[in-house]
């Protein structure tokens, strides 16, 4: 879960962070604070503008929008890449990357990328995962939803389905497991949804955690 509320005085923001951490602790979640100050925690999400180098916290993410910003990354653990599609949260922000642009940046990135911006439907979640994003970050679709719980569940289900290994029977009787190395998580009860991978550097966690990352696997049947 990412805490923004940048307009609050630090004391009020720190108190809010403490309350949120207590809630997330009950479900194994992680609070990521927007900005370089973790407000008593150890996870932050930094803007593209800085600071550089990033502070040495346990989990550091950064907002990126194009290749030059990805090229500046050093010790960050993950980055969001946006906007993938036109976004109602920030109208006029862009231009949008579209799926082809997302895939190109994923392949060039030194760290895992989360797709952000205009992600509102299960089909879009699937497309982002297929393009190589380790997950998606959602804000407006949940905040505008009549039933945020239902919307979050629908988007999460699409993510789970997109990353679930697919068994393929070959003519020689060998069953291969096709997987991207991703594992599903469930959304927080806040205003954002983040899906993450089970590989690479430490990932931003959502409301639950299901143990250490697991590498992609493959199985073979004996003849």
Secondary structure, 3 states (H helix, E strand, C coil): CEECCCCCCHHHHHHHHHHHHHHHHCCCCCCEEECCCCCCCCEEEEECCECCCCCCCCEEEEEECCHHHHHCCCCCCEEEECCCCCCCCCCCCCCCCHHHHHHHHHHHCCCEEEEECCCCCHHHHHHHHHCCCCEEEECHHHHCCCCHHHHHHHHHHHHHHHHCCEEEECCCCCEEEECCCECCCCCCCCCCEECCECCCCCCCCCCCCCCCCCCCCCCCCCC
